[in-house]
Amino acid sequence: MKTMGQRIQELRKYNKMTGEELGKKLNVAKSTVSLWEGGSRTPNTEMLQSIAKVFDAVSYTHLTLPT
């Protein structure tokens, strides 16, 4: 089962983005992106909606439901 962080990382890499680039789009530090991807922290609902917008074809549900 993939974690939310793993799905964020997978989407970031699929879109050929670095953690720093994703962080800039979301106005967070690259270390924050790294913490999400590593599972140490979880983005709040508002940030999850912003992440979904960055990755156009991805829904909020895709990020939050276990797979």
Summary of the structure (lengths in Angstrom):
residues: 67
radius of gyration: 10.5
end to end distance: 5.2
largest distance: 28.8
contacts: 163
relative contact order: 0.20
helix: 64%
strand: 0%
